[in-house]
Amino acid sequence: MSMTKEAHRAAMGHEFLDRGLNEVDPEIAEAIQTETIRQNDTLELIASENHVSRAVLTAMGSVFTNKYAEGYPGKRYYGGCGPTDIVENIAIERAKRLFGAEHANVQPHSGSQANMSVYFAMLKPGDTIMGMDLSHGGHLTHGHPLSYSGRDFKVVAYHVRKDDELIDYDEMEQLALEHKPRMIICGASAYSRIIDFKRIREIADRSGSLMMADIAHIAGLVVTGNHPSPVPHADFVTTTTHKTLRGPRSGLILCKEQYAKDLDRAVFPGVQGGPLVHIIAAKAVAFNEALTPEFKEYQTQIVRNAKALAQAVADTGFRIVSGGTDNHVFMTDVFSKGITGKDAQNILEASNITVNKNTIPFDTQKPMVASGVRIGTPAVTTRGLREPEMKKIAQLIARVLDAKGDAAAAIEVKKGVKELCDQFPIYH
Ligand SMILES: *Cc1c(COP(=O)(O)O)cnc(C)c1O
């Protein structure tokens, strides 16, 4: 009696390895299909989101997810790391070239863990750190009480000025000289203007502080010269790789050579265990894409689109925080027309336009309600929309918000969104 190879595998219970997702798990397969359709039919204006290439998706879905590789290239705690070392070395080299950095660690699983690793490397519990106030545009991991960064450190926050809503560097300097923080953290999640990294370095030098620049949002702009780079100034630069950089959902840390050893030890074994090798492979692919002239055009168009959209939204009567934008994002004060951020987000979502509610500086609403929505152009620029479409988007937003989301307006705007999306499909 002889068994076919297939029958043998079935008898051994191994045939599941080769079965497709539709067959193995129709519920999840269907949710993925539904999400694909949602992304295709949605104008994605969440500033921190993007649409990655099929090449990045393929690397993320690769067999590297099976691999354990604690340690670093050439110094692993596991066998079989040959191909993994190739991938991680390529990712490191590309990251260094892309940012002009002395040292890169490509293992952080996320932006938050990148930041945690830098703190773990350089700070002790009880040290003072200085970061931008969350409600003025900073990030949770820059010292907010609900985050690890606000629990173990003494936190001093700097702000934007009330009159022009720009970072108050004079206040930053005065606070730095008064509190002598061990580290000054700059970079933001909701700030639409150029950040003066050189000035912050000068402040850090005067107060004897380390400087960390978190460019999670603007990394793509930085590598293409659309925003000044912090790399020459900051001791550490952290970023996500999935926002303007348009790679997998993950993190990256760059630093001066003098901190390389301490940093690598902080990422592993300090904060993380095994690296996500499939995600590192996808980061390498994204870095390669980011080194092309097309990526530079893409980033330049993001900024053009943001300026055009901010102007067009302002033309419909909404106040724009700080009066406009220099980067990929702007804050719209929807409460300037009597709508809360929360309501605006829901009304827009019902017409397939996604944004997120966001507090604006000196907000009078609670964070879960907020007076603003944050609007960004990285994702719509990826799918090919340009200035003429930005005007159309602003009109759609104003139409449905001015109508407070009434049914007729919602249907009309949803139709307009669908027409735009059909003209610019994402994954064919
Ligand atoms: C998005 C963001 C992060 C965190 O990234 P996660 O990958 O979500 O952990 C950190 N810092 C800033 C400034 C961000 O905008």
The ligand as an SDF file (V2000), in Angstrom:
LIG
                    3D

 15 15  0  0  0  0  0  0  0  0999 V2000
    2.6110   58.2290   16.8500 C   0  0  0  0  0  0  0  0  0  0  0  0
    3.6140   58.7810   17.7700 C   0  0  0  0  0  0  0  0  0  0  0  0
    4.3400   57.9620   18.6520 C   0  0  0  0  0  0  0  0  0  0  0  0
    3.9690   56.5320   18.9900 C   0  0  0  0  0  0  0  0  0  0  0  0
    3.9600   55.6100   18.0380 O   0  0  0  0  0  0  0  0  0  0  0  0
    3.3180   54.1720   18.2970 P   0  0  0  0  0  0  0  0  0  0  0  0
    3.9620   53.3760   17.2000 O   0  0  0  0  0  0  0  0  0  0  0  0
    1.8510   54.3370   18.1700 O   0  0  0  0  0  0  0  0  0  0  0  0
    3.7220   53.6920   19.6340 O   0  0  0  0  0  0  0  0  0  0  0  0
    5.3720   58.5210   19.3880 C   0  0  0  0  0  0  0  0  0  0  0  0
    5.6580   59.8320   19.2720 N   0  0  0  0  0  0  0  0  0  0  0  0
    4.9530   60.6530   18.4710 C   0  0  0  0  0  0  0  0  0  0  0  0
    5.3260   62.0980   18.4230 C   0  0  0  0  0  0  0  0  0  0  0  0
    3.9010   60.1670   17.7100 C   0  0  0  0  0  0  0  0  0  0  0  0
    3.1850   61.0050   16.9620 O   0  0  0  0  0  0  0  0  0  0  0  0
  1  2  1  0
  2  3  1  0
  2 14  2  0
  3  4  1  0
  3 10  2  0
  4  5  1  0
  5  6  1  0
  6  7  2  0
  6  8  1  0
  6  9  1  0
 10 11  1  0
 11 12  2  0
 12 13  1  0
 12 14  1  0
 14 15  1  0
M  END
$$$$
